[in-house]
Amino acid sequence: MSRMRLCPLQLLLLCLTVGCSSPPVRYYVLSRVNAAVPRAAAVDNLALRVDRVRVPSELDRSQLVSRIDANRVRVAATSRWAAPLDEMIRRVLSADLAVRLPPGLILDPYQPVAAGQARSLTVDVQEFYGDAQCAVSLRAAWLLTQPDGLALRATEEVHVAPAGKCPDALAATMSEALGQLSDRIAAAAARSRS
């Protein structure tokens, strides 16, 4: 019985001819979601800016992470975020709040603001996972600080059913979860101004 030996160049050519390839990498972004409730009425002109968003270190990576069970996660090899997750969440929360609060009150999160000129929102994401079916759980603590130092804080839990087939539906479902979080923050912000 004879053995056929291929050199590395022959192996490469064989793979290219036969079609050996790895699956393509897909990139995802989070997006703004329209408000579920009418825009809050203007009470004052005090602006608001999303100053900081923190995500847990296990989510702070370019790959999408989903929860398998209570103690295990899956890190997707070919599904990646197009930008750092904390920056995308900050941008999306700003955009979501802009359609939920009176026009012009949400400041660009990347523009400097003079002290005492705006309310500051910080968000500490504690959990933000999709499961095997792309249902999403979001738990986040937020702090809204007034220029006078008074603060409003809350911890919110949001659960969203899958918006389609996994893994492509995960980013859309996560965006919906951020929209629901924004609904709650906007309602609290409007109440705190009245």
N, C-alpha and C positions, 0 to 999 in steps of 0.2 A: 504494500500500500504506500503510495507516494504522498508526501505532504507538500502542500503549496505554501510557499512563504512569500509574503509581500513586503516590500520595503515601505517606509513611511510615505514616500511620495505616491506610490501606487495605492496605498490605503486612502490617502487624501483624495486622489482622483476617483477612486471607487465610490467613496462617500458622496462626492459631488455629483457623480453620474447617477447613482442610485437615489439620491435625494436625501441623504442624511442631513438633518438640520435640527436645531433646537427650536422649540416653540417661540413665536415672536413675543417680545416684551410689550405689554400694553400699559399705557400711562393714563392715570385718572386724576380728575380735579373735583373739588367740591363746588357746589353752585348755590346761588341765592334761591330761596323758595318764597313764593308769594305768601302774604299774610293770610291766616285763617280767619282773622277778625278785622273789622274796619280799622283804619289808621286812627291812632289816638288824637284827640283834640289838643290844640296848642293851649298851654296854661301859662308858660313863660318862654323865654328865649334862651334858656340855659342849655348849652350844647353838651353833647356826650361823646366820649371817645373810648373805644376799646383799646386800652393801654397794653394789656398783656394777656396772653393765653399760655398756660402750661399744660403739657401732655405727659402722661407717664412714660418713663424711659423705654418700656417694652413696646410702646407705640411710636416712639420718636425715631423712626427709620424710614427709608424710602419705600420699602415693601408694604403692601397691605397686610394687616394682621387680623385674623379671625379667631374666635374662641371655639375650641373643640369641646372642652368641658371645664369644670371648676379650676383645674390645675394645669391645663395645657392650652397652648395657642398654636396656630398654624401661620407661618410666615410665607406668603406667596412668592415664589421664585420669579414669576413672569408678570405679576400685577404690581405696578408701582405708582406711587404718588408723583405727580409732575413737579411738585414743590414741597418744601418742608411742611409737615402736617400742621404744626402750630401756627405758621404764617397763613396757611389756607383757612384754618378755622377763624383766625382773627379777621381776615378779609371778608369771609362769608358772614360772620356775625355782624360786622359793620354794615354790609349790604342788606342783610335781613332786617336789622334794626332801622335802617334808613327807609324801608317801605312800611314800617310799623309805627314809627313816631312821626311827628310833624316834619314837613320838608325843611331841610337845611340844618336840622339839629344834630345830625350824626357827622362828626368830623372825620376826615381822612385819618386812618390809624397811623400813617407814616409822617404826618406833618407835625412839627412842634407846636405846642400850645403853651401860652403864658400861664403861670401859676394862678389859680383862682378863676380861670376863665371857662372851665368846663368841668362837668362831672366825669369821673374816671371809672371805667368798668374793667375789672380783672376777672378772669375766668380760669379756674383750676379744674381741668378735665380729669376726672378720677377713673372713668371707664368709658370706652368708646369702641365697641366691638360689634362685628357682625357674627352671626352663627353660620352653620353649614348651609342654611336656607337663605341667608342674607337678611334675616331679621336683625335689627340693630338695637343695642342697649347703650344709652348715654347717661352717665351720671356726672354732674358738674356742680361745683360750688362757685358762686359768683359773689362779687363784692362791688357795690356801686357807691362810690364816695363822692359826697357833695364838696364844693369848694370850701365850705365852712368846717369841713372835717366830719360832719355827720355821715354815717354809713348805713346802707341797707344791704343785708346779706341773706343768701338762701342757698340751699342745696336742692337741685332738681334732678328727677329721674324721668327719662323719656324712653319709651319702647315703641318701635315702629316696625310694622309688618313689612316683609320684603316688597320692593317695588318692581320686581321682575326676576329674571333668571340670573343666578350667581355665575361667575363673579362680577359680571358687568353691572348688575343692579346694586352692588354694595355702595358705590359712591353716591348714587341717587338716593338711596335709603338713608345714608349718613347725612346727606344734605337736608333731607326731610326732618331728621332728628334735630339738626341745628336750627331749622326753621321753627320747630315746636319750642325749643329752648328760647329762641328769640321772642316768640309770642309771650312767654312767661316773663322774660326780663322786661320787655316793652310795657306790659301791663303794670308791673311793679314800679317801673320808672315813671310812668304816667301818674300813678297813685301818689308816688313820693313827691311829685311837684305840685300837687293840688292842696 
